[in-house]
Amino acid sequence: MPSTDTPSTVEPTHSWLITLQHPVPNGFTIATRTGSSTFPPGYPRQDAYTGIRDYLARREPLLAAADVLFFSLEPYRL
């Protein structure tokens, strides 16, 4: 996957937001994460989604099996 940790010297091409739900002993907890990434032109949206999920699973293993409640991937510039 292209970079999800965009260096500060490179402007990202997209920003993303994802909300996940995962079980805890007495119910569920919800986690929302945001970030920015750099993708080449024509990069498939599904690959971007999968890459972001993999990135989060590496950073926070508890989120690897979480259910997605919301996902947004938008161009970085308005």
C-alpha positions as CSV (number, residue, x, y, z in Angstrom):
1,M,0.0,0.0,0.0
2,P,1.2,3.5,-0.6
3,S,2.2,5.5,2.5
4,T,-0.3,6.0,5.3
5,D,2.3,7.8,7.3
6,T,2.8,10.7,4.9
7,P,6.1,12.6,5.6
8,S,5.5,16.2,6.5
9,T,7.4,17.3,3.4
10,V,5.0,15.5,1.1
11,E,1.4,16.6,0.8
12,P,-1.0,13.7,1.1
13,T,-3.4,12.9,-1.7
14,H,-6.3,11.7,0.5
15,S,-7.6,11.9,4.0
16,W,-9.5,9.1,5.6
17,L,-11.8,8.4,8.6
18,I,-12.8,5.0,9.8
19,T,-15.0,4.0,12.7
20,L,-14.7,0.5,14.1
21,Q,-16.6,-1.5,16.7
22,H,-15.1,-4.4,18.6
23,P,-16.3,-6.6,21.5
24,V,-15.1,-6.1,25.1
25,P,-16.1,-8.1,28.2
26,N,-19.3,-6.2,28.9
27,G,-20.4,-5.2,25.4
28,F,-18.7,-3.2,22.6
29,T,-16.4,-0.3,22.2
30,I,-16.2,2.0,19.3
31,A,-13.0,3.5,18.0
32,T,-12.6,6.3,15.3
33,R,-9.3,6.9,13.7
34,T,-8.3,9.5,11.1
35,G,-5.3,9.9,8.9
36,S,-3.9,11.0,5.6
37,S,-2.3,8.9,2.8
38,T,-0.6,9.3,-0.5
39,F,-1.9,7.2,-3.3
40,P,-0.9,7.3,-7.0
41,P,-3.4,8.3,-9.6
42,G,-5.8,5.4,-10.5
43,Y,-5.1,3.5,-7.2
44,P,-8.1,1.2,-6.5
45,R,-10.3,2.4,-3.6
46,Q,-10.6,-1.2,-2.3
47,D,-6.8,-1.5,-2.1
48,A,-6.7,1.8,-0.2
49,Y,-9.4,0.5,2.3
50,T,-7.5,-2.8,2.8
51,G,-4.2,-1.0,3.2
52,I,-5.7,1.4,5.9
53,R,-7.2,-1.6,7.7
54,D,-3.9,-3.4,7.6
55,Y,-2.1,-0.3,8.8
56,L,-4.5,0.1,11.8
57,A,-4.2,-3.7,12.7
58,R,-0.4,-3.4,12.8
59,R,-0.6,-0.3,15.1
60,E,-3.5,-1.5,17.2
61,P,-3.9,-5.3,17.0
62,L,-7.2,-5.2,18.9
63,L,-8.7,-3.5,15.9
64,A,-7.7,-6.2,13.4
65,A,-11.0,-8.1,13.9
66,A,-13.2,-5.1,14.5
67,D,-16.3,-4.4,12.4
68,V,-16.4,-1.3,10.3
69,L,-19.3,1.1,11.1
70,F,-18.1,3.9,8.8
71,F,-15.4,4.6,6.3
72,S,-14.6,7.7,4.3
73,L,-11.8,8.4,1.8
74,E,-11.7,11.8,0.3
75,P,-9.3,13.9,-1.7
76,Y,-7.0,15.9,0.6
77,R,-7.6,19.2,-1.0
78,L,-11.0,20.9,-1.2
